[in-house]
Structure formats: structure tokens, C-alpha cells
């Protein structure tokens, strides 16, 4: 018997891996670009100024999979109003197993 939420979980995995890839790209890309700019301008303030946008982009990109709605109840799968668990195997609201 097929899982009625299979398409939802396939989309979650796509979003998750896109988020991970962008996080790695932003982290290393931001570090490399910041180092190059810092060396080019020879100023101590350049590295933080160039790196902060990449840090903010990483935070923004990583939020989409963490706020993913449960296909059964529609609530955020990984968090409640007071608790967050990115490694949970079931919905923190209705208990639907992760597919």
C-alpha cells in the first residue's frame, strides 16, 4: 500500500537537500569571497561586512525545512510554540511518522 503523503515527503526531501546545498555554498562562498575582499582592500572591517550577508542568507535558507508543515495536521512538523527538534521522527503535534 502506498503512502498517501509520499508526494509531500518527496517535496520535503527536495527542499531539505536544496537548503543543505545552499547552506554549504553560502558558508564556503561567503568565507572565500570575504577573504578575497579583505585581502584586496587590506582593511579589518571588510571581512565581517562581506560575510554577514552570507550568514543571514544561510539562516534564511535553513528555516524552510525547519518550518515544514505536517501533511496530516498542517502544523509545523519539527516544532511547537515552545519546543523545536530537527531530528524528530514523528510530528510533534499529531505523531505522524516521518516518511
DRENPA-3360 file (N, C-alpha, C; in nm, 2 decimals, always signed):
BEGIN
1 = XXXXXXXX = +0.08/-0.12/+0.00/+0.00/+0.00/+0.00/+0.09/+0.12/+0.00 ~ +0.06/+0.22/-0.08/+0.14/+0.34/-0.09/+0.10/+0.44/+0.01 ~ +0.20/+0.52/+0.05/+0.18/+0.63/+0.15/+0.11/+0.74/+0.09 ~ -0.01/+0.78/+0.15/-0.08/+0.90/+0.09/-0.01/+1.03/+0.10 ~ +0.10/+1.04/+0.18/+0.17/+1.16/+0.19/+0.31/+1.15/+0.12 ~ +0.32/+1.05/+0.03/+0.45/+1.03/-0.04/+0.50/+1.15/-0.11 ~ +0.41/+1.22/-0.19/+0.45/+1.34/-0.27/+0.49/+1.45/-0.17 ~ +0.43/+1.47/-0.06/+0.46/+1.57/+0.04/+0.60/+1.55/+0.09;
9 = XXXXXXXX = +0.64/+1.42/+0.12/+0.77/+1.39/+0.18/+0.88/+1.40/+0.07 ~ +0.84/+1.37/-0.05/+0.94/+1.39/-0.16/+0.97/+1.54/-0.18 ~ +0.87/+1.62/-0.17/+0.89/+1.76/-0.18/+0.98/+1.81/-0.06 ~ +0.95/+1.76/+0.06/+1.03/+1.79/+0.18/+1.18/+1.76/+0.16 ~ +1.21/+1.64/+0.11/+1.35/+1.60/+0.09/+1.41/+1.69/-0.02 ~ +1.34/+1.73/-0.12/+1.40/+1.82/-0.22/+1.43/+1.96/-0.15 ~ +1.34/+2.01/-0.07/+1.36/+2.14/+0.00/+1.48/+2.12/+0.10 ~ +1.48/+2.01/+0.17/+1.59/+1.99/+0.27/+1.73/+1.99/+0.20;
17 = XXXXXXXX = +1.74/+1.91/+0.09/+1.87/+1.90/+0.03/+1.91/+2.03/-0.04 ~ +1.81/+2.10/-0.10/+1.84/+2.23/-0.15/+1.89/+2.33/-0.04 ~ +1.83/+2.32/+0.07/+1.87/+2.40/+0.18/+2.01/+2.37/+0.23 ~ +2.04/+2.24/+0.24/+2.17/+2.20/+0.28/+2.28/+2.24/+0.18 ~ +2.25/+2.22/+0.05/+2.35/+2.27/-0.05/+2.37/+2.42/-0.05 ~ +2.26/+2.49/-0.03/+2.28/+2.64/-0.03/+2.35/+2.68/+0.10 ~ +2.33/+2.61/+0.21/+2.39/+2.65/+0.33/+2.55/+2.63/+0.32 ~ +2.58/+2.51/+0.26/+2.73/+2.49/+0.24/+2.79/+2.59/+0.14;
25 = XXXXXXXX = +2.71/+2.62/+0.03/+2.76/+2.71/-0.07/+2.78/+2.85/+0.00 ~ +2.68/+2.89/+0.07/+2.68/+3.03/+0.14/+2.80/+3.03/+0.24 ~ +2.82/+2.93/+0.31/+2.92/+2.93/+0.41/+3.06/+2.94/+0.35 ~ +3.09/+2.85/+0.26/+3.22/+2.85/+0.19/+3.24/+2.96/+0.10 ~ +3.13/+2.99/+0.02/+3.14/+3.10/-0.08/+3.15/+3.24/+0.00 ~ +3.08/+3.25/+0.10/+3.10/+3.37/+0.18/+3.23/+3.39/+0.24 ~ +3.29/+3.28/+0.29/+3.42/+3.28/+0.35/+3.53/+3.32/+0.25 ~ +3.52/+3.25/+0.13/+3.62/+3.28/+0.03/+3.60/+3.42/-0.02;
33 = XXXXXXXX = +3.48/+3.46/-0.05/+3.47/+3.60/-0.11/+3.51/+3.70/+0.00 ~ +3.48/+3.68/+0.12/+3.52/+3.77/+0.23/+3.67/+3.78/+0.24 ~ +3.73/+3.66/+0.23/+3.88/+3.66/+0.24/+3.94/+3.73/+0.13 ~ +3.89/+3.71/+0.01/+3.95/+3.78/-0.11/+3.93/+3.93/-0.10 ~ +3.81/+3.97/-0.06/+3.78/+4.12/-0.05/+3.87/+4.18/+0.06 ~ +3.88/+4.10/+0.17/+3.96/+4.15/+0.28/+4.11/+4.17/+0.24 ~ +4.16/+4.07/+0.17/+4.30/+4.08/+0.12/+4.31/+4.20/+0.02 ~ +4.21/+4.21/-0.07/+4.22/+4.32/-0.17/+4.22/+4.46/-0.11;
41 = XXXXXXXX = +4.13/+4.48/-0.01/+4.12/+4.61/+0.05/+4.21/+4.63/+0.17 ~ +4.27/+4.53/+0.22/+4.36/+4.53/+0.33/+4.30/+4.62/+0.45 ~ +4.18/+4.59/+0.48/+4.11/+4.66/+0.59/+4.04/+4.55/+0.68 ~ +4.05/+4.57/+0.81/+3.99/+4.47/+0.90/+3.84/+4.46/+0.90 ~ +3.78/+4.57/+0.86/+3.63/+4.57/+0.86/+3.57/+4.50/+0.74 ~ +3.64/+4.47/+0.64/+3.59/+4.42/+0.51/+3.54/+4.28/+0.53 ~ +3.61/+4.20/+0.60/+3.57/+4.06/+0.62/+3.43/+4.05/+0.68 ~ +3.41/+4.11/+0.80/+3.28/+4.10/+0.86/+3.17/+4.16/+0.77;
49 = XXXXXXXX = +3.20/+4.27/+0.71/+3.10/+4.34/+0.63/+3.06/+4.25/+0.51 ~ +3.15/+4.18/+0.45/+3.12/+4.09/+0.34/+3.06/+3.96/+0.38 ~ +3.09/+3.91/+0.50/+3.05/+3.78/+0.54/+2.91/+3.78/+0.60 ~ +2.87/+3.89/+0.66/+2.74/+3.90/+0.73/+2.62/+3.87/+0.63 ~ +2.62/+3.92/+0.51/+2.51/+3.88/+0.42/+2.50/+3.73/+0.39 ~ +2.61/+3.67/+0.39/+2.61/+3.52/+0.37/+2.56/+3.45/+0.49 ~ +2.59/+3.50/+0.61/+2.54/+3.44/+0.73/+2.39/+3.45/+0.74 ~ +2.34/+3.57/+0.71/+2.19/+3.60/+0.71/+2.12/+3.51/+0.60;
57 = XXXXXXXX = +2.18/+3.50/+0.48/+2.12/+3.41/+0.38/+2.12/+3.27/+0.42 ~ +2.22/+3.22/+0.49/+2.22/+3.08/+0.54/+2.11/+3.06/+0.64 ~ +2.10/+3.16/+0.73/+1.99/+3.15/+0.83/+1.85/+3.14/+0.76 ~ +1.83/+3.23/+0.67/+1.71/+3.24/+0.60/+1.68/+3.11/+0.52 ~ +1.77/+3.05/+0.45/+1.76/+2.93/+0.37/+1.73/+2.81/+0.46 ~ +1.79/+2.81/+0.58/+1.78/+2.69/+0.67/+1.64/+2.68/+0.74 ~ +1.57/+2.79/+0.73/+1.44/+2.79/+0.80/+1.33/+2.72/+0.73 ~ +1.33/+2.71/+0.60/+1.22/+2.65/+0.52/+1.20/+2.50/+0.56;
65 = XXXXXXXX = +1.30/+2.42/+0.57/+1.27/+2.28/+0.61/+1.24/+2.27/+0.76 ~ +1.28/+2.36/+0.84/+1.25/+2.36/+0.98/+1.11/+2.40/+1.01 ~ +1.05/+2.47/+0.92/+0.91/+2.51/+0.94/+0.81/+2.43/+0.85 ~ +0.86/+2.32/+0.80/+0.78/+2.24/+0.71/+0.65/+2.19/+0.77 ~ +0.54/+2.21/+0.71/+0.41/+2.17/+0.77/+0.39/+2.02/+0.76 ~ +0.33/+1.96/+0.86/+0.29/+1.82/+0.86/+0.18/+1.80/+0.76 ~ +0.19/+1.69/+0.68/+0.09/+1.67/+0.58/-0.05/+1.63/+0.64 ~ -0.05/+1.58/+0.76/-0.17/+1.54/+0.82/-0.24/+1.65/+0.90;
73 = XXXXXXXX = -0.17/+1.72/+0.98/-0.24/+1.82/+1.07/-0.21/+1.97/+1.02 ~ -0.11/+1.99/+0.94/-0.08/+2.12/+0.89/+0.01/+2.21/+0.98 ~ +0.03/+2.16/+1.10/+0.12/+2.23/+1.19/+0.27/+2.21/+1.16 ~ +0.36/+2.30/+1.21/+0.50/+2.27/+1.18/+0.54/+2.13/+1.23 ~ +0.60/+2.05/+1.15/+0.63/+1.91/+1.18/+0.74/+1.91/+1.29 ~ +0.84/+2.00/+1.29/+0.95/+1.99/+1.38/+0.94/+2.08/+1.50 ~ +0.84/+2.16/+1.52/+0.83/+2.25/+1.63/+0.69/+2.27/+1.68 ~ +0.69/+2.31/+1.81/+0.57/+2.36/+1.88/+0.60/+2.50/+1.91;
81 = XXXXXXXX = +0.51/+2.56/+1.99/+0.53/+2.70/+2.02/+0.65/+2.72/+2.12 ~ +0.68/+2.61/+2.19/+0.78/+2.62/+2.30/+0.90/+2.52/+2.28 ~ +0.89/+2.44/+2.17/+0.99/+2.33/+2.16/+1.02/+2.31/+2.01 ~ +1.15/+2.28/+1.98/+1.19/+2.25/+1.85/+1.29/+2.13/+1.85 ~ +1.27/+2.04/+1.76/+1.35/+1.92/+1.74/+1.37/+1.89/+1.60 ~ +1.48/+1.92/+1.54/+1.51/+1.90/+1.40/+1.53/+1.75/+1.37 ~ +1.55/+1.67/+1.47/+1.58/+1.53/+1.45/+1.46/+1.44/+1.48 ~ +1.35/+1.49/+1.50/+1.23/+1.41/+1.54/+1.19/+1.32/+1.42;
89 = XXXXXXXX = +1.14/+1.20/+1.46/+1.10/+1.10/+1.36/+0.95/+1.10/+1.34 ~ +0.88/+1.19/+1.42/+0.73/+1.20/+1.41/+0.69/+1.34/+1.44 ~ +0.57/+1.37/+1.39/+0.52/+1.51/+1.40/+0.50/+1.54/+1.55 ~ +0.55/+1.66/+1.59/+0.54/+1.69/+1.73/+0.39/+1.73/+1.77 ~ +0.30/+1.74/+1.68/+0.16/+1.77/+1.71/+0.07/+1.65/+1.70 ~ +0.08/+1.57/+1.59/-0.02/+1.46/+1.58/+0.05/+1.33/+1.58 ~ +0.18/+1.32/+1.58/+0.25/+1.19/+1.59/+0.27/+1.12/+1.45 ~ +0.24/+1.18/+1.34/+0.25/+1.12/+1.21/+0.40/+1.09/+1.19;
97 = XXX = +0.44/+0.96/+1.16/+0.58/+0.93/+1.14/+0.63/+1.00/+1.01 ~ +0.76/+1.03/+1.02/+0.83/+1.10/+0.91/+0.84/+1.00/+0.79 ~ +0.81/+1.04/+0.67/+0.81/+0.95/+0.56/+0.92/+0.95/+0.47;
% end
